Amino acid sequence: MHSAFLDRYIEFMLRRRWLVLASSVTVMLVLTAGLQFINISNDWRDMLDEDNPQLVAYDALEDTYTATNAALIAVAPKGGSVFTREALGAIEELTEAAWEVPWSSRVDSLTNYNHSESVEDDLNVERLVDGAESLSDEDLARIRKIALAEPSVAGRLVSHDGRVAGLVISFTLPEHSDAAEIQTYHYLRGLLDKARAAHPDIAYHVTGNVFVNQVLTEAAQDDMGILAPAAFLVIVAVGAFLLRSLFGTLGIIILLIFIVASTMGIIGWTGLVLNAANSGIPLIIMTLAICDSVHIIGTVNSGMSQGLDRDAAIAESLRDNAWPVFLTTATTMIGFLSMNASDSPPFRILGNLVAVGMLVAYVYSMTLLPALLSVLPLRARAARAGGSAFFQRLGAFVVARRTLLLWSVTAVAVALVAGVPRVELTDNWTTHLDKRYEFRRDTDFVIENLSGVETLEYSLNAGRDGGITDPAYLRKVDAFAEWYRAQPEVAHVQVFSDIMKRLNKNMHGDDPAFYRLPEDSRLAAQYLLLYELSVPFGMDLNNRINIAKSATRMTVTLRRLKSEELRALEVRGQDWLRGNAPDLANEASGYSLVFAHLAIRNTLSMLWGTVTGMIVISLILIAIFRSVRFGLISLVPNLIPSAMAFGVWGYLYSEVGPAGSLVTAIAFGTVVDDTIHIMAKYLKARREGLPSPEAVRYAFNSVGSACFITTMMLVLGFLVFATSGFAISWMLGLLVALTLGFALVLDLLFLPPLLMAIDRNT
């Protein structure tokens, strides 16, 4: 930044301090007024672009059949069996009450299952349980035998051991269904509370994709209500302890309030939508925005401790930090803007808004902060010399042990980076929340005791209207279902061919030998028509066959799978279809598959975005240091920390979810900050004629303390994220904190020895 212009700017800022303060307050109030317009969505479709191929396929499935939004309630009698009068009565009561849940379109349970049988050569279709309290022991035994033998019931509406029953509520929600989901969620919670009170000896557990949005939104609200204030207190406490300046800390508090309020107001004015995935924006901005102010306030305190008056110290601090602060802001913004490569809109919004927040932080740091410091009664603190003395000694140690440090830090880095291949970039929506949340505990119970909650959905086309009763078509569908049932990842398969087998048996006097597909298309069509005329209202087959009877739906319920395992299973299914029934070949769909594909697409797109951001930042570093050599040297301590953090993660945890694709983009633009400050001071000393070792000492004395303080604030701020119960938040917090910690170590113990080794002077 040109010194003459900067001097005029500083003079104006200090001379017109009250005007600057008044202008800052006015701007902040205008921007903050946008808070009233902030939109928060809990619609999972907001995670995807409208042209996302998996979303398009999912919507096509829902348009053909009924909606796939569902809640699954597990009913677990403490006595150990659902085949008792009390347990079946409770299920019967809940089944009837579930029809009253807002937006429910269908309820399937053990008690209202449409059991068909032959009665005097007629087809009789009736509820499996009707009037549970009056059932005899023989009736209970009969119901148990039927339920556990029926493929469409066992493993879906009752566990194979008969200890847990399932009740499935299907929902047809309106577009932009946030309010409807919230209404449904709270109504069903209240319904289950009543059921628990009426039947204290029965446990109820509810899960399902219809509630994922709501529970994730609640988790995000928990984070904002608890973690945001905690992060604020941590940052303020660390600032007060390390800066040792009461009014300097007050300046930081006021600055953070202005930055966060203004940025969140901008979100409201622009009409952008927030959801659970990007709800951490205020926390991230608050954590990152502190860096510029610490460098400025730290230099002001240092100047005053050396005898400068307050305004002179502020002016000197701005001259010293204007250019480095501008550069660190620019690189941080570039790092976050690289998130625009993401395949998921909320991540793009997160990157753009944090970048805007960094720009807001820079503007306030260069206007509001100096004006504020000039009116606060700052005092020089002799205690700051202790910090300077420590970094003087550290600088001397690094110079004296340069070779040992260069090789030992390199060895440690190599050992940690070796853990990177152990990292698995995976995802599973059932593990997005930890076990402090009831929804996660309920989901785990359902998966472990009843059935899976993830599905693959197929629409299998017969090729013509009415073709679903063609024996050749039914054989192919049945063979495909049997192939899936043989896969170890599969918990249950619901398929139309099972219905036709049962009807064929019914129409042959319930002879078990006829539990097979009908061999005559016309007879099969008659069976189907007779069955449809017999089932009660609301329990027809519209959720399994399309209107033209040209396609049927097959639902494959899965055990808990990682995203790559789910994608691999779906590929195997496609391979089977191409090899055995090519005319049925059709891609699977389903909520879980949508996000399994999003996980890999987002990871790859973010990787390219991060690489692009790194290239841009590298070119900037080469330009500002006016040297390809120093620009490339500065990249080493910026690239390695993320790899070291992922290596540690590989050794300790292995699996990392969507947060993994964000870490490098977030961290790279941030870790550059300390490198820029250290390199800027080092090169300044070299240009003034100091030898390389003395330039290192000068850099430690000038910015060592500020780099340490800002990094500690960032590390502790991001560690607050690590206490979240939301997987994206806690993984992101821990990984970024690790990355920043490693970056500080490399900047202090590796970069200076590397500079002295390469930048030798005579």
Secondary structure, DSSP 8 states (H G I E B T S, - for coil): --HHHHHHHHHHHHHTHHHHHHHHHHHHHHHHGGGGG-EE---GGGGS-TT-HHHHHHHHHHHHSS--EEEEEEEEETTS-S-SHHHHHHHHHHHHHHTTSTTEEEEEESSS-EEEEEETTEEEEEES-S-GGG--HHHHHHHHHHHHH-TTTBTTTB-TTSS-EEEEEEE---SS-HHHHHHHHHHHHHHHHHHHHH-TTEEEEEE-GGGHHHHHHHHHHHIIIIIHHHHHHHHHHHHHHHH--HHHHHHHHHHHHHHHHHHHHHHHHHT-EE-GGGTTHHHHHHHHTHHHHHHHHHHHHHHHHTT--HHHHHHHHHHHHHHHHHHHHHHHHHHHHGGGG-SSHHHHHHHHHHHHHHHHHHHHHHTHHHHHHHHS-----TTHHHHHHHHHHHHHHHHHTHHHHHHHHHHHHHHHHTTGGG-EE---GGGSB-TTSHHHHHHHHHHHHT--SEEEEEEEE-SSTTGGG-HHHHHHHHHHHHHHHTSTTEEEEE-HHHHHHHHHHHTTTT-GGG-S--S-HHHHHHHHHHHHHHS-TT-SSTTTB-TTSSEEEEEEEE-S--HHHHHHHHHHHHHHHHHH-GGG----B-HHHHHHHHHHHHHHHHHHHHHHHHHHHHHHHHHHTT-HHHHHHHHHHHHHHHHHHHHHHHHHT-EE-THHHHHHHHHHHHHHHHHHHHHHHHHHHHHTT--HHHHHHHHHHHHHHHHHHHHHHHHHHHHHHTT-SBHHHHHHHHHHHHHHHHHHHHHHHTHHHHHHHHS---
